[in-house]
Amino acid sequence: MGLINRDEYPEALEPKDIQEILKLGRRQTYELLADAPFRVLKVGRNYKIPKHVFFNWFEGSGIKN
């Protein structure tokens, strides 16, 4: 797995960003977001994930805020 440059991503991640970072398919990404171990905001039909929250989870700190 290559290094991930956080600066390439917006402050509010979208499912396509999560999909790219975790190398998941579309269905797997939305299944993860349906019961995510990190905070997910749903605005209408759009999902937004705060970048710092996602990367804290991804790095193992387990913070859900």
One Martini backbone bead per residue (centre of mass of N, CA, C, O) as a GRO file, in nm:
protein
   65
    1MET     BB    1   0.095   0.037   0.024
    2GLY     BB    2   0.072   0.354  -0.021
    3LEU     BB    3   0.099   0.668   0.033
    4ILE     BB    4  -0.099   0.917   0.194
    5ASN     BB    5  -0.215   1.234   0.085
    6ARG     BB    6  -0.411   1.439   0.263
    7ASP     BB    7  -0.391   1.711   0.091
    8GLU     BB    8  -0.567   1.591  -0.157
    9TYR     BB    9  -0.802   1.628   0.043
   10PRO     BB   10  -1.079   1.724   0.165
   11GLU     BB   11  -1.232   1.807   0.462
   12ALA     BB   12  -1.480   1.667   0.306
   13LEU     BB   13  -1.551   1.363   0.258
   14GLU     BB   14  -1.626   1.117   0.020
   15PRO     BB   15  -1.694   0.813  -0.091
   16LYS     BB   16  -1.473   0.822  -0.316
   17ASP     BB   17  -1.242   0.866  -0.115
   18ILE     BB   18  -1.275   0.612   0.055
   19GLN     BB   19  -1.250   0.417  -0.180
   20GLU     BB   20  -0.959   0.498  -0.255
   21ILE     BB   21  -0.812   0.457   0.017
   22LEU     BB   22  -0.940   0.147   0.070
   23LYS     BB   23  -1.003  -0.016  -0.186
   24LEU     BB   24  -1.313  -0.006  -0.267
   25GLY     BB   25  -1.615  -0.060  -0.343
   26ARG     BB   26  -1.913   0.082  -0.361
   27ARG     BB   27  -2.077  -0.109  -0.178
   28GLN     BB   28  -1.871  -0.126   0.055
   29THR     BB   29  -1.872   0.172   0.122
   30TYR     BB   30  -2.181   0.197   0.197
   31GLU     BB   31  -2.171  -0.016   0.418
   32LEU     BB   32  -1.975   0.134   0.598
   33LEU     BB   33  -2.147   0.403   0.623
   34ALA     BB   34  -2.401   0.273   0.762
   35ASP     BB   35  -2.172   0.156   1.003
   36ALA     BB   36  -1.968   0.356   1.116
   37PRO     BB   37  -1.665   0.413   1.320
   38PHE     BB   38  -1.742   0.703   1.215
   39ARG     BB   39  -1.826   1.007   1.129
   40VAL     BB   40  -2.141   1.071   0.953
   41LEU     BB   41  -2.276   1.283   0.710
   42LYS     BB   42  -2.616   1.342   0.605
   43VAL     BB   43  -2.708   1.518   0.300
   44GLY     BB   44  -2.946   1.378   0.203
   45ARG     BB   45  -2.764   1.186  -0.041
   46ASN     BB   46  -2.511   1.291   0.111
   47TYR     BB   47  -2.178   1.226   0.205
   48LYS     BB   48  -1.988   1.327   0.504
   49ILE     BB   49  -1.636   1.329   0.606
   50PRO     BB   50  -1.423   1.406   0.829
   51LYS     BB   51  -1.096   1.391   0.782
   52HIS     BB   52  -0.983   1.368   1.076
   53VAL     BB   53  -1.167   1.135   1.161
   54PHE     BB   54  -1.089   0.925   0.954
   55PHE     BB   55  -0.774   0.924   1.007
   56ASN     BB   56  -0.791   0.843   1.301
   57TRP     BB   57  -0.919   0.571   1.243
   58PHE     BB   58  -0.714   0.462   1.031
   59GLU     BB   59  -0.470   0.490   1.258
   60GLY     BB   60  -0.623   0.377   1.545
   61SER     BB   61  -0.772   0.580   1.755
   62GLY     BB   62  -1.105   0.563   1.743
   63ILE     BB   63  -1.235   0.830   1.680
   64LYS     BB   64  -1.587   0.956   1.730
   65ASN     BB   65  -1.629   1.314   1.623
   0.00000   0.00000   0.00000
